[in-house]
Amino acid sequence: MDVTTTDRWVADLAERRGAAWESVRRRIHAKPELGWLEYHTASIAAALLREHGWRVRSGSDLLEPTVAYGRPSKDAIARAREQAATWVPSMT
């Protein structure tokens, strides 16, 4: 696809899906999350991908926890998971 065709494709897609994307953006930004603790955001993204036929992997299926630099403490993770359980049905 050349640049003009790509620009047109993106513009058409944004016009068709803009309202839905705005809704997703608002849902994500309604519950800000710290790095490595994006449970709400990840659940929204995973649901949308599954809705469109993608196979979604997560957690230790995707990431080796021992090499995840910059992760918060175990207590912070536990608190974030507890909070996420109130937002994300699959977390319970």
PDB file of N, CA, C and O in Angstrom:
ATOM      1  N   MET A   1       0.844  -1.176   0.000  1.00  0.00           N
ATOM      2  CA  MET A   1       0.000   0.000   0.000  1.00  0.00           C
ATOM      3  C   MET A   1       0.888   1.237   0.000  1.00  0.00           C
ATOM      4  O   MET A   1       1.826   1.331   0.793  1.00  0.00           O
ATOM      5  N   ASP A   2       0.596   2.188  -0.889  1.00  0.00           N
ATOM      6  CA  ASP A   2       1.378   3.419  -0.873  1.00  0.00           C
ATOM      7  C   ASP A   2       0.848   4.342   0.232  1.00  0.00           C
ATOM      8  O   ASP A   2      -0.184   4.065   0.844  1.00  0.00           O
ATOM      9  N   VAL A   3       1.562   5.432   0.473  1.00  0.00           N
ATOM     10  CA  VAL A   3       1.229   6.320   1.587  1.00  0.00           C
ATOM     11  C   VAL A   3      -0.179   6.897   1.434  1.00  0.00           C
ATOM     12  O   VAL A   3      -0.935   6.942   2.405  1.00  0.00           O
ATOM     13  N   THR A   4      -0.535   7.333   0.241  1.00  0.00           N
ATOM     14  CA  THR A   4      -1.856   7.919   0.026  1.00  0.00           C
ATOM     15  C   THR A   4      -2.955   6.892   0.293  1.00  0.00           C
ATOM     16  O   THR A   4      -3.959   7.201   0.934  1.00  0.00           O
ATOM     17  N   THR A   5      -2.763   5.689  -0.195  1.00  0.00           N
ATOM     18  CA  THR A   5      -3.744   4.623   0.024  1.00  0.00           C
ATOM     19  C   THR A   5      -3.831   4.287   1.511  1.00  0.00           C
ATOM     20  O   THR A   5      -4.923   4.095   2.045  1.00  0.00           O
ATOM     21  N   THR A   6      -2.684   4.215   2.173  1.00  0.00           N
ATOM     22  CA  THR A   6      -2.657   3.933   3.604  1.00  0.00           C
ATOM     23  C   THR A   6      -3.363   5.033   4.377  1.00  0.00           C
ATOM     24  O   THR A   6      -4.169   4.750   5.263  1.00  0.00           O
ATOM     25  N   ASP A   7      -3.067   6.288   4.050  1.00  0.00           N
ATOM     26  CA  ASP A   7      -3.725   7.415   4.723  1.00  0.00           C
ATOM     27  C   ASP A   7      -5.240   7.338   4.561  1.00  0.00           C
ATOM     28  O   ASP A   7      -5.983   7.563   5.516  1.00  0.00           O
ATOM     29  N   ARG A   8      -5.688   7.024   3.367  1.00  0.00           N
ATOM     30  CA  ARG A   8      -7.120   6.919   3.091  1.00  0.00           C
ATOM     31  C   ARG A   8      -7.727   5.765   3.889  1.00  0.00           C
ATOM     32  O   ARG A   8      -8.813   5.895   4.455  1.00  0.00           O
ATOM     33  N   TRP A   9      -7.016   4.632   3.930  1.00  0.00           N
ATOM     34  CA  TRP A   9      -7.492   3.455   4.660  1.00  0.00           C
ATOM     35  C   TRP A   9      -7.628   3.776   6.147  1.00  0.00           C
ATOM     36  O   TRP A   9      -8.631   3.427   6.769  1.00  0.00           O
ATOM     37  N   VAL A  10      -6.621   4.438   6.717  1.00  0.00           N
ATOM     38  CA  VAL A  10      -6.651   4.798   8.139  1.00  0.00           C
ATOM     39  C   VAL A  10      -7.790   5.791   8.399  1.00  0.00           C
ATOM     40  O   VAL A  10      -8.515   5.653   9.384  1.00  0.00           O
ATOM     41  N   ALA A  11      -7.947   6.769   7.539  1.00  0.00           N
ATOM     42  CA  ALA A  11      -9.010   7.761   7.715  1.00  0.00           C
ATOM     43  C   ALA A  11     -10.389   7.102   7.643  1.00  0.00           C
ATOM     44  O   ALA A  11     -11.271   7.412   8.444  1.00  0.00           O
ATOM     45  N   ASP A  12     -10.571   6.195   6.686  1.00  0.00           N
ATOM     46  CA  ASP A  12     -11.847   5.474   6.564  1.00  0.00           C
ATOM     47  C   ASP A  12     -12.107   4.620   7.803  1.00  0.00           C
ATOM     48  O   ASP A  12     -13.223   4.593   8.324  1.00  0.00           O
ATOM     49  N   LEU A  13     -11.083   3.930   8.266  1.00  0.00           N
ATOM     50  CA  LEU A  13     -11.213   3.088   9.451  1.00  0.00           C
ATOM     51  C   LEU A  13     -11.566   3.938  10.672  1.00  0.00           C
ATOM     52  O   LEU A  13     -12.442   3.572  11.457  1.00  0.00           O
ATOM     53  N   ALA A  14     -10.892   5.053  10.826  1.00  0.00           N
ATOM     54  CA  ALA A  14     -11.165   5.943  11.962  1.00  0.00           C
ATOM     55  C   ALA A  14     -12.589   6.483  11.900  1.00  0.00           C
ATOM     56  O   ALA A  14     -13.246   6.626  12.932  1.00  0.00           O
ATOM     57  N   GLU A  15     -13.061   6.778  10.711  1.00  0.00           N
ATOM     58  CA  GLU A  15     -14.429   7.287  10.565  1.00  0.00           C
ATOM     59  C   GLU A  15     -15.454   6.209  10.946  1.00  0.00           C
ATOM     60  O   GLU A  15     -16.453   6.489  11.610  1.00  0.00           O
ATOM     61  N   ARG A  16     -15.185   4.976  10.513  1.00  0.00           N
ATOM     62  CA  ARG A  16     -16.114   3.875  10.811  1.00  0.00           C
ATOM     63  C   ARG A  16     -16.061   3.453  12.278  1.00  0.00           C
ATOM     64  O   ARG A  16     -17.096   3.130  12.861  1.00  0.00           O
ATOM     65  N   ARG A  17     -14.880   3.452  12.877  1.00  0.00           N
ATOM     66  CA  ARG A  17     -14.703   2.901  14.220  1.00  0.00           C
ATOM     67  C   ARG A  17     -14.402   3.960  15.285  1.00  0.00           C
ATOM     68  O   ARG A  17     -14.218   3.623  16.455  1.00  0.00           O
ATOM     69  N   GLY A  18     -14.353   5.215  14.897  1.00  0.00           N
ATOM     70  CA  GLY A  18     -13.951   6.281  15.816  1.00  0.00           C
ATOM     71  C   GLY A  18     -14.726   6.319  17.120  1.00  0.00           C
ATOM     72  O   GLY A  18     -14.132   6.448  18.190  1.00  0.00           O
ATOM     73  N   ALA A  19     -16.047   6.210  17.043  1.00  0.00           N
ATOM     74  CA  ALA A  19     -16.863   6.277  18.262  1.00  0.00           C
ATOM     75  C   ALA A  19     -16.555   5.096  19.186  1.00  0.00           C
ATOM     76  O   ALA A  19     -16.473   5.260  20.404  1.00  0.00           O
ATOM     77  N   ALA A  20     -16.385   3.908  18.603  1.00  0.00           N
ATOM     78  CA  ALA A  20     -16.065   2.728  19.416  1.00  0.00           C
ATOM     79  C   ALA A  20     -14.696   2.892  20.069  1.00  0.00           C
ATOM     80  O   ALA A  20     -14.527   2.573  21.246  1.00  0.00           O
ATOM     81  N   TRP A  21     -13.722   3.385  19.314  1.00  0.00           N
ATOM     82  CA  TRP A  21     -12.388   3.586  19.874  1.00  0.00           C
ATOM     83  C   TRP A  21     -12.401   4.639  20.967  1.00  0.00           C
ATOM     84  O   TRP A  21     -11.697   4.508  21.969  1.00  0.00           O
ATOM     85  N   GLU A  22     -13.192   5.676  20.781  1.00  0.00           N
ATOM     86  CA  GLU A  22     -13.287   6.711  21.808  1.00  0.00           C
ATOM     87  C   GLU A  22     -13.857   6.108  23.094  1.00  0.00           C
ATOM     88  O   GLU A  22     -13.405   6.431  24.192  1.00  0.00           O
ATOM     89  N   SER A  23     -14.834   5.248  22.951  1.00  0.00           N
ATOM     90  CA  SER A  23     -15.417   4.576  24.113  1.00  0.00           C
ATOM     91  C   SER A  23     -14.364   3.739  24.842  1.00  0.00           C
ATOM     92  O   SER A  23     -14.289   3.761  26.071  1.00  0.00           O
ATOM     93  N   VAL A  24     -13.555   3.002  24.083  1.00  0.00           N
ATOM     94  CA  VAL A  24     -12.492   2.179  24.677  1.00  0.00           C
ATOM     95  C   VAL A  24     -11.480   3.077  25.388  1.00  0.00           C
ATOM     96  O   VAL A  24     -11.064   2.791  26.510  1.00  0.00           O
ATOM     97  N   ARG A  25     -11.096   4.149  24.731  1.00  0.00           N
ATOM     98  CA  ARG A  25     -10.129   5.089  25.326  1.00  0.00           C
ATOM     99  C   ARG A  25     -10.661   5.638  26.644  1.00  0.00           C
ATOM    100  O   ARG A  25      -9.922   5.725  27.624  1.00  0.00           O
ATOM    101  N   ARG A  26     -11.933   6.006  26.671  1.00  0.00           N
ATOM    102  CA  ARG A  26     -12.525   6.548  27.893  1.00  0.00           C
ATOM    103  C   ARG A  26     -12.568   5.501  29.006  1.00  0.00           C
ATOM    104  O   ARG A  26     -12.310   5.818  30.167  1.00  0.00           O
ATOM    105  N   ARG A  27     -12.894   4.249  28.654  1.00  0.00           N
ATOM    106  CA  ARG A  27     -12.914   3.172  29.651  1.00  0.00           C
ATOM    107  C   ARG A  27     -11.524   2.948  30.241  1.00  0.00           C
ATOM    108  O   ARG A  27     -11.377   2.779  31.452  1.00  0.00           O
ATOM    109  N   ILE A  28     -10.512   2.946  29.384  1.00  0.00           N
ATOM    110  CA  ILE A  28      -9.140   2.725  29.858  1.00  0.00           C
ATOM    111  C   ILE A  28      -8.688   3.876  30.755  1.00  0.00           C
ATOM    112  O   ILE A  28      -8.117   3.647  31.822  1.00  0.00           O
ATOM    113  N   HIS A  29      -8.940   5.098  30.327  1.00  0.00           N
ATOM    114  CA  HIS A  29      -8.465   6.256  31.084  1.00  0.00           C
ATOM    115  C   HIS A  29      -9.289   6.518  32.341  1.00  0.00           C
ATOM    116  O   HIS A  29      -8.881   7.313  33.189  1.00  0.00           O
ATOM    117  N   ALA A  30     -10.436   5.867  32.473  1.00  0.00           N
ATOM    118  CA  ALA A  30     -11.252   6.047  33.677  1.00  0.00           C
ATOM    119  C   ALA A  30     -10.605   5.400  34.901  1.00  0.00           C
ATOM    120  O   ALA A  30     -10.914   5.758  36.037  1.00  0.00           O
ATOM    121  N   LYS A  31      -9.709   4.449  34.662  1.00  0.00           N
ATOM    122  CA  LYS A  31      -9.053   3.731  35.764  1.00  0.00           C
ATOM    123  C   LYS A  31      -7.542   3.685  35.504  1.00  0.00           C
ATOM    124  O   LYS A  31      -7.029   2.657  35.062  1.00  0.00           O
ATOM    125  N   PRO A  32      -6.830   4.772  35.769  1.00  0.00           N
ATOM    126  CA  PRO A  32      -5.383   4.788  35.536  1.00  0.00           C
ATOM    127  C   PRO A  32      -4.678   3.704  36.360  1.00  0.00           C
ATOM    128  O   PRO A  32      -5.043   3.439  37.506  1.00  0.00           O
ATOM    129  N   GLU A  33      -3.670   3.091  35.757  1.00  0.00           N
ATOM    130  CA  GLU A  33      -2.929   2.020  36.431  1.00  0.00           C
ATOM    131  C   GLU A  33      -1.434   2.257  36.311  1.00  0.00           C
ATOM    132  O   GLU A  33      -0.963   2.855  35.344  1.00  0.00           O
ATOM    133  N   LEU A  34      -0.697   1.783  37.302  1.00  0.00           N
ATOM    134  CA  LEU A  34       0.766   1.895  37.290  1.00  0.00           C
ATOM    135  C   LEU A  34       1.364   0.843  36.365  1.00  0.00           C
ATOM    136  O   LEU A  34       0.732  -0.169  36.060  1.00  0.00           O
ATOM    137  N   GLY A  35       2.594   1.099  35.924  1.00  0.00           N
ATOM    138  CA  GLY A  35       3.310   0.143  35.088  1.00  0.00           C
ATOM    139  C   GLY A  35       3.398  -1.229  35.731  1.00  0.00           C
ATOM    140  O   GLY A  35       3.602  -1.337  36.941  1.00  0.00           O
ATOM    141  N   TRP A  36       3.250  -2.261  34.946  1.00  0.00           N
ATOM    142  CA  TRP A  36       3.236  -3.670  35.350  1.00  0.00           C
ATOM    143  C   TRP A  36       1.972  -4.050  36.101  1.00  0.00           C
ATOM    144  O   TRP A  36       1.816  -5.207  36.492  1.00  0.00           O
ATOM    145  N   LEU A  37       1.063  -3.098  36.311  1.00  0.00           N
ATOM    146  CA  LEU A  37      -0.158  -3.376  37.053  1.00  0.00           C
ATOM    147  C   LEU A  37      -1.397  -3.006  36.224  1.00  0.00           C
ATOM    148  O   LEU A  37      -2.431  -2.628  36.774  1.00  0.00           O
ATOM    149  N   GLU A  38      -1.279  -3.118  34.910  1.00  0.00           N
ATOM    150  CA  GLU A  38      -2.343  -2.690  33.997  1.00  0.00           C
ATOM    151  C   GLU A  38      -3.365  -3.805  33.761  1.00  0.00           C
ATOM    152  O   GLU A  38      -3.566  -4.237  32.626  1.00  0.00           O
ATOM    153  N   TYR A  39      -3.995  -4.258  34.816  1.00  0.00           N
ATOM    154  CA  TYR A  39      -4.951  -5.359  34.701  1.00  0.00           C
ATOM    155  C   TYR A  39      -6.214  -4.941  33.952  1.00  0.00           C
ATOM    156  O   TYR A  39      -6.678  -5.662  33.068  1.00  0.00           O
ATOM    157  N   HIS A  40      -6.764  -3.802  34.293  1.00  0.00           N
ATOM    158  CA  HIS A  40      -7.979  -3.315  33.649  1.00  0.00           C
ATOM    159  C   HIS A  40      -7.737  -3.077  32.162  1.00  0.00           C
ATOM    160  O   HIS A  40      -8.500  -3.544  31.316  1.00  0.00           O
ATOM    161  N   THR A  41      -6.676  -2.351  31.855  1.00  0.00           N
ATOM    162  CA  THR A  41      -6.338  -2.056  30.461  1.00  0.00           C
ATOM    163  C   THR A  41      -6.099  -3.337  29.674  1.00  0.00           C
ATOM    164  O   THR A  41      -6.594  -3.487  28.557  1.00  0.00           O
ATOM    165  N   ALA A  42      -5.346  -4.253  30.252  1.00  0.00           N
ATOM    166  CA  ALA A  42      -5.044  -5.512  29.563  1.00  0.00           C
ATOM    167  C   ALA A  42      -6.302  -6.332  29.323  1.00  0.00           C
ATOM    168  O   ALA A  42      -6.435  -6.978  28.283  1.00  0.00           O
ATOM    169  N   SER A  43      -7.225  -6.312  30.277  1.00  0.00           N
ATOM    170  CA  SER A  43      -8.453  -7.096  30.097  1.00  0.00           C
ATOM    171  C   SER A  43      -9.300  -6.527  28.965  1.00  0.00           C
ATOM    172  O   SER A  43      -9.926  -7.282  28.221  1.00  0.00           O
ATOM    173  N   ILE A  44      -9.326  -5.209  28.826  1.00  0.00           N
ATOM    174  CA  ILE A  44     -10.066  -4.578  27.729  1.00  0.00           C
ATOM    175  C   ILE A  44      -9.419  -4.937  26.395  1.00  0.00           C
ATOM    176  O   ILE A  44     -10.103  -5.328  25.449  1.00  0.00           O
ATOM    177  N   ALA A  45      -8.092  -4.802  26.329  1.00  0.00           N
ATOM    178  CA  ALA A  45      -7.383  -5.128  25.088  1.00  0.00           C
ATOM    179  C   ALA A  45      -7.564  -6.596  24.718  1.00  0.00           C
ATOM    180  O   ALA A  45      -7.797  -6.915  23.552  1.00  0.00           O
ATOM    181  N   ALA A  46      -7.460  -7.483  25.688  1.00  0.00           N
ATOM    182  CA  ALA A  46      -7.610  -8.916  25.425  1.00  0.00           C
ATOM    183  C   ALA A  46      -9.017  -9.240  24.929  1.00  0.00           C
ATOM    184  O   ALA A  46      -9.181 -10.024  23.995  1.00  0.00           O
ATOM    185  N   ALA A  47     -10.022  -8.645  25.547  1.00  0.00           N
ATOM    186  CA  ALA A  47     -11.409  -8.889  25.126  1.00  0.00           C
ATOM    187  C   ALA A  47     -11.631  -8.433  23.688  1.00  0.00           C
ATOM    188  O   ALA A  47     -12.286  -9.122  22.906  1.00  0.00           O
ATOM    189  N   LEU A  48     -11.081  -7.267  23.343  1.00  0.00           N
ATOM    190  CA  LEU A  48     -11.240  -6.765  21.973  1.00  0.00           C
ATOM    191  C   LEU A  48     -10.523  -7.662  20.968  1.00  0.00           C
ATOM    192  O   LEU A  48     -11.049  -7.940  19.891  1.00  0.00           O
ATOM    193  N   LEU A  49      -9.334  -8.109  21.320  1.00  0.00           N
ATOM    194  CA  LEU A  49      -8.601  -8.998  20.419  1.00  0.00           C
ATOM    195  C   LEU A  49      -9.331 -10.324  20.238  1.00  0.00           C
ATOM    196  O   LEU A  49      -9.440 -10.822  19.118  1.00  0.00           O
ATOM    197  N   ARG A  50      -9.827 -10.896  21.322  1.00  0.00           N
ATOM    198  CA  ARG A  50     -10.580 -12.159  21.233  1.00  0.00           C
ATOM    199  C   ARG A  50     -11.833 -11.976  20.377  1.00  0.00           C
ATOM    200  O   ARG A  50     -12.192 -12.843  19.579  1.00  0.00           O
ATOM    201  N   GLU A  51     -12.486 -10.834  20.560  1.00  0.00           N
ATOM    202  CA  GLU A  51     -13.689 -10.509  19.795  1.00  0.00           C
ATOM    203  C   GLU A  51     -13.420 -10.547  18.293  1.00  0.00           C
ATOM    204  O   GLU A  51     -14.309 -10.856  17.499  1.00  0.00           O
ATOM    205  N   HIS A  52     -12.188 -10.231  17.918  1.00  0.00           N
ATOM    206  CA  HIS A  52     -11.807 -10.197  16.501  1.00  0.00           C
ATOM    207  C   HIS A  52     -11.055 -11.457  16.074  1.00  0.00           C
ATOM    208  O   HIS A  52     -10.404 -11.475  15.029  1.00  0.00           O
ATOM    209  N   GLY A  53     -11.148 -12.506  16.887  1.00  0.00           N
ATOM    210  CA  GLY A  53     -10.609 -13.795  16.485  1.00  0.00           C
ATOM    211  C   GLY A  53      -9.162 -14.076  16.853  1.00  0.00           C
ATOM    212  O   GLY A  53      -8.622 -15.107  16.450  1.00  0.00           O
ATOM    213  N   TRP A  54      -8.526 -13.206  17.596  1.00  0.00           N
ATOM    214  CA  TRP A  54      -7.135 -13.425  17.993  1.00  0.00           C
ATOM    215  C   TRP A  54      -7.066 -14.345  19.200  1.00  0.00           C
ATOM    216  O   TRP A  54      -7.944 -14.312  20.062  1.00  0.00           O
ATOM    217  N   ARG A  55      -6.042 -15.153  19.264  1.00  0.00           N
ATOM    218  CA  ARG A  55      -5.755 -15.956  20.451  1.00  0.00           C
ATOM    219  C   ARG A  55      -4.881 -15.083  21.355  1.00  0.00           C
ATOM    220  O   ARG A  55      -3.851 -14.569  20.920  1.00  0.00           O
ATOM    221  N   VAL A  56      -5.286 -14.923  22.581  1.00  0.00           N
ATOM    222  CA  VAL A  56      -4.589 -14.022  23.503  1.00  0.00           C
ATOM    223  C   VAL A  56      -3.902 -14.837  24.589  1.00  0.00           C
ATOM    224  O   VAL A  56      -4.524 -15.671  25.247  1.00  0.00           O
ATOM    225  N   ARG A  57      -2.622 -14.582  24.763  1.00  0.00           N
ATOM    226  CA  ARG A  57      -1.858 -15.203  25.849  1.00  0.00           C
ATOM    227  C   ARG A  57      -1.560 -14.134  26.881  1.00  0.00           C
ATOM    228  O   ARG A  57      -1.456 -12.951  26.556  1.00  0.00           O
ATOM    229  N   SER A  58      -1.424 -14.565  28.142  1.00  0.00           N
ATOM    230  CA  SER A  58      -1.129 -13.582  29.184  1.00  0.00           C
ATOM    231  C   SER A  58      -0.382 -14.236  30.338  1.00  0.00           C
ATOM    232  O   SER A  58      -0.207 -15.454  30.380  1.00  0.00           O
ATOM    233  N   GLY A  59       0.054 -13.399  31.271  1.00  0.00           N
ATOM    234  CA  GLY A  59       0.725 -13.888  32.470  1.00  0.00           C
ATOM    235  C   GLY A  59       1.989 -14.673  32.172  1.00  0.00           C
ATOM    236  O   GLY A  59       2.745 -14.330  31.263  1.00  0.00           O
ATOM    237  N   SER A  60       2.217 -15.737  32.948  1.00  0.00           N
ATOM    238  CA  SER A  60       3.454 -16.516  32.799  1.00  0.00           C
ATOM    239  C   SER A  60       3.480 -17.279  31.478  1.00  0.00           C
ATOM    240  O   SER A  60       4.526 -17.786  31.074  1.00  0.00           O
ATOM    241  N   ASP A  61       2.335 -17.361  30.805  1.00  0.00           N
ATOM    242  CA  ASP A  61       2.283 -17.955  29.468  1.00  0.00           C
ATOM    243  C   ASP A  61       3.026 -17.067  28.465  1.00  0.00           C
ATOM    244  O   ASP A  61       3.453 -17.525  27.406  1.00  0.00           O
ATOM    245  N   LEU A  62       3.167 -15.805  28.819  1.00  0.00           N
ATOM    246  CA  LEU A  62       3.750 -14.828  27.908  1.00  0.00           C
ATOM    247  C   LEU A  62       5.066 -14.244  28.424  1.00  0.00           C
ATOM    248  O   LEU A  62       5.950 -13.913  27.634  1.00  0.00           O
ATOM    249  N   LEU A  63       5.196 -14.117  29.738  1.00  0.00           N
ATOM    250  CA  LEU A  63       6.315 -13.387  30.324  1.00  0.00           C
ATOM    251  C   LEU A  63       6.958 -14.205  31.436  1.00  0.00           C
ATOM    252  O   LEU A  63       6.264 -14.775  32.278  1.00  0.00           O
ATOM    253  N   GLU A  64       8.249 -14.259  31.434  1.00  0.00           N
ATOM    254  CA  GLU A  64       8.985 -14.935  32.502  1.00  0.00           C
ATOM    255  C   GLU A  64       9.162 -13.931  33.646  1.00  0.00           C
ATOM    256  O   GLU A  64       9.951 -12.995  33.521  1.00  0.00           O
ATOM    257  N   PRO A  65       8.444 -14.112  34.751  1.00  0.00           N
ATOM    258  CA  PRO A  65       8.462 -13.125  35.842  1.00  0.00           C
ATOM    259  C   PRO A  65       9.848 -12.820  36.405  1.00  0.00           C
ATOM    260  O   PRO A  65      10.076 -11.709  36.884  1.00  0.00           O
ATOM    261  N   THR A  66      10.766 -13.758  36.364  1.00  0.00           N
ATOM    262  CA  THR A  66      12.085 -13.516  36.957  1.00  0.00           C
ATOM    263  C   THR A  66      12.925 -12.540  36.148  1.00  0.00           C
ATOM    264  O   THR A  66      13.934 -12.044  36.650  1.00  0.00           O
ATOM    265  N   VAL A  67      12.538 -12.250  34.914  1.00  0.00           N
ATOM    266  CA  VAL A  67      13.312 -11.295  34.104  1.00  0.00           C
ATOM    267  C   VAL A  67      12.504 -10.035  33.782  1.00  0.00           C
ATOM    268  O   VAL A  67      12.836  -9.308  32.846  1.00  0.00           O
ATOM    269  N   ALA A  68      11.471  -9.784  34.538  1.00  0.00           N
ATOM    270  CA  ALA A  68      10.634  -8.602  34.331  1.00  0.00           C
ATOM    271  C   ALA A  68      11.160  -7.462  35.202  1.00  0.00           C
ATOM    272  O   ALA A  68      10.664  -7.238  36.306  1.00  0.00           O
ATOM    273  N   TYR A  69      12.148  -6.759  34.710  1.00  0.00           N
ATOM    274  CA  TYR A  69      12.783  -5.683  35.477  1.00  0.00           C
ATOM    275  C   TYR A  69      11.821  -4.521  35.712  1.00  0.00           C
ATOM    276  O   TYR A  69      10.992  -4.201  34.859  1.00  0.00           O
ATOM    277  N   GLY A  70      11.944  -3.902  36.872  1.00  0.00           N
ATOM    278  CA  GLY A  70      11.141  -2.727  37.182  1.00  0.00           C
ATOM    279  C   GLY A  70       9.767  -3.040  37.737  1.00  0.00           C
ATOM    280  O   GLY A  70       8.939  -2.142  37.894  1.00  0.00           O
ATOM    281  N   ARG A  71       9.519  -4.297  38.033  1.00  0.00           N
ATOM    282  CA  ARG A  71       8.209  -4.657  38.579  1.00  0.00           C
ATOM    283  C   ARG A  71       8.069  -4.133  40.002  1.00  0.00           C
ATOM    284  O   ARG A  71       9.055  -4.018  40.730  1.00  0.00           O
ATOM    285  N   PRO A  72       6.831  -3.814  40.395  1.00  0.00           N
ATOM    286  CA  PRO A  72       6.597  -3.364  41.766  1.00  0.00           C
ATOM    287  C   PRO A  72       6.753  -4.503  42.763  1.00  0.00           C
ATOM    288  O   PRO A  72       6.947  -5.658  42.382  1.00  0.00           O
ATOM    289  N   SER A  73       6.666  -4.166  44.030  1.00  0.00           N
ATOM    290  CA  SER A  73       6.797  -5.172  45.094  1.00  0.00           C
ATOM    291  C   SER A  73       5.629  -6.150  45.051  1.00  0.00           C
ATOM    292  O   SER A  73       4.599  -5.874  44.436  1.00  0.00           O
ATOM    293  N   LYS A  74       5.799  -7.292  45.706  1.00  0.00           N
ATOM    294  CA  LYS A  74       4.731  -8.297  45.780  1.00  0.00           C
ATOM    295  C   LYS A  74       3.489  -7.712  46.447  1.00  0.00           C
ATOM    296  O   LYS A  74       2.365  -8.034  46.061  1.00  0.00           O
ATOM    297  N   ASP A  75       3.688  -6.854  47.449  1.00  0.00           N
ATOM    298  CA  ASP A  75       2.548  -6.221  48.121  1.00  0.00           C
ATOM    299  C   ASP A  75       1.786  -5.301  47.167  1.00  0.00           C
ATOM    300  O   ASP A  75       0.555  -5.310  47.148  1.00  0.00           O
ATOM    301  N   ALA A  76       2.504  -4.515  46.382  1.00  0.00           N
ATOM    302  CA  ALA A  76       1.852  -3.615  45.421  1.00  0.00           C
ATOM    303  C   ALA A  76       1.090  -4.416  44.365  1.00  0.00           C
ATOM    304  O   ALA A  76      -0.010  -4.035  43.964  1.00  0.00           O
ATOM    305  N   ILE A  77       1.674  -5.515  43.924  1.00  0.00           N
ATOM    306  CA  ILE A  77       1.005  -6.373  42.941  1.00  0.00           C
ATOM    307  C   ILE A  77      -0.268  -6.964  43.551  1.00  0.00           C
ATOM    308  O   ILE A  77      -1.316  -6.990  42.906  1.00  0.00           O
ATOM    309  N   ALA A  78      -0.174  -7.435  44.786  1.00  0.00           N
ATOM    310  CA  ALA A  78      -1.342  -8.023  45.461  1.00  0.00           C
ATOM    311  C   ALA A  78      -2.456  -6.989  45.602  1.00  0.00           C
ATOM    312  O   ALA A  78      -3.624  -7.300  45.365  1.00  0.00           O
ATOM    313  N   ARG A  79      -2.102  -5.751  45.990  1.00  0.00           N
ATOM    314  CA  ARG A  79      -3.112  -4.693  46.131  1.00  0.00           C
ATOM    315  C   ARG A  79      -3.762  -4.372  44.787  1.00  0.00           C
ATOM    316  O   ARG A  79      -4.976  -4.187  44.707  1.00  0.00           O
ATOM    317  N   ALA A  80      -2.950  -4.307  43.733  1.00  0.00           N
ATOM    318  CA  ALA A  80      -3.481  -3.995  42.404  1.00  0.00           C
ATOM    319  C   ALA A  80      -4.388  -5.119  41.903  1.00  0.00           C
ATOM    320  O   ALA A  80      -5.429  -4.853  41.301  1.00  0.00           O
ATOM    321  N   ARG A  81      -4.001  -6.370  42.147  1.00  0.00           N
ATOM    322  CA  ARG A  81      -4.841  -7.504  41.732  1.00  0.00           C
ATOM    323  C   ARG A  81      -6.165  -7.501  42.494  1.00  0.00           C
ATOM    324  O   ARG A  81      -7.215  -7.811  41.930  1.00  0.00           O
ATOM    325  N   GLU A  82      -6.109  -7.153  43.763  1.00  0.00           N
ATOM    326  CA  GLU A  82      -7.323  -7.090  44.574  1.00  0.00           C
ATOM    327  C   GLU A  82      -8.266  -6.017  44.024  1.00  0.00           C
ATOM    328  O   GLU A  82      -9.469  -6.246  43.896  1.00  0.00           O
ATOM    329  N   GLN A  83      -7.714  -4.851  43.702  1.00  0.00           N
ATOM    330  CA  GLN A  83      -8.512  -3.767  43.119  1.00  0.00           C
ATOM    331  C   GLN A  83      -9.047  -4.180  41.754  1.00  0.00           C
ATOM    332  O   GLN A  83     -10.209  -3.919  41.441  1.00  0.00           O
ATOM    333  N   ALA A  84      -8.220  -4.815  40.945  1.00  0.00           N
ATOM    334  CA  ALA A  84      -8.632  -5.226  39.593  1.00  0.00           C
ATOM    335  C   ALA A  84      -9.784  -6.220  39.643  1.00  0.00           C
ATOM    336  O   ALA A  84     -10.622  -6.246  38.742  1.00  0.00           O
ATOM    337  N   ALA A  85      -9.829  -7.032  40.681  1.00  0.00           N
ATOM    338  CA  ALA A  85     -10.902  -8.021  40.801  1.00  0.00           C
ATOM    339  C   ALA A  85     -12.266  -7.339  40.873  1.00  0.00           C
ATOM    340  O   ALA A  85     -13.281  -7.948  40.533  1.00  0.00           O
ATOM    341  N   THR A  86     -12.299  -6.092  41.310  1.00  0.00           N
ATOM    342  CA  THR A  86     -13.569  -5.360  41.346  1.00  0.00           C
ATOM    343  C   THR A  86     -13.946  -4.831  39.971  1.00  0.00           C
ATOM    344  O   THR A  86     -15.113  -4.525  39.727  1.00  0.00           O
ATOM    345  N   TRP A  87     -12.967  -4.717  39.062  1.00  0.00           N
ATOM    346  CA  TRP A  87     -13.224  -4.197  37.718  1.00  0.00           C
ATOM    347  C   TRP A  87     -13.316  -5.292  36.677  1.00  0.00           C
ATOM    348  O   TRP A  87     -14.090  -5.192  35.725  1.00  0.00           O
ATOM    349  N   VAL A  88     -12.525  -6.339  36.858  1.00  0.00           N
ATOM    350  CA  VAL A  88     -12.349  -7.352  35.823  1.00  0.00           C
ATOM    351  C   VAL A  88     -12.927  -8.680  36.316  1.00  0.00           C
ATOM    352  O   VAL A  88     -12.339  -9.319  37.188  1.00  0.00           O
ATOM    353  N   PRO A  89     -14.063  -9.099  35.774  1.00  0.00           N
ATOM    354  CA  PRO A  89     -14.696 -10.332  36.263  1.00  0.00           C
ATOM    355  C   PRO A  89     -13.782 -11.558  36.230  1.00  0.00           C
ATOM    356  O   PRO A  89     -13.868 -12.402  37.122  1.00  0.00           O
ATOM    357  N   SER A  90     -12.919 -11.677  35.237  1.00  0.00           N
ATOM    358  CA  SER A  90     -12.060 -12.853  35.122  1.00  0.00           C
ATOM    359  C   SER A  90     -10.961 -12.890  36.161  1.00  0.00           C
ATOM    360  O   SER A  90     -10.263 -13.898  36.269  1.00  0.00           O
ATOM    361  N   MET A  91     -10.780 -11.819  36.937  1.00  0.00           N
ATOM    362  CA  MET A  91      -9.715 -11.773  37.947  1.00  0.00           C
ATOM    363  C   MET A  91     -10.146 -12.498  39.227  1.00  0.00           C
ATOM    364  O   MET A  91      -9.300 -12.786  40.073  1.00  0.00           O
ATOM    365  N   THR A  92     -11.426 -12.798  39.389  1.00  0.00           N
ATOM    366  CA  THR A  92     -11.893 -13.404  40.643  1.00  0.00           C
ATOM    367  C   THR A  92     -11.801 -14.911  40.598  1.00  0.00           C
ATOM    368  O   THR A  92     -12.153 -15.580  41.570  1.00  0.00           O
TER     369      THR A  92
END
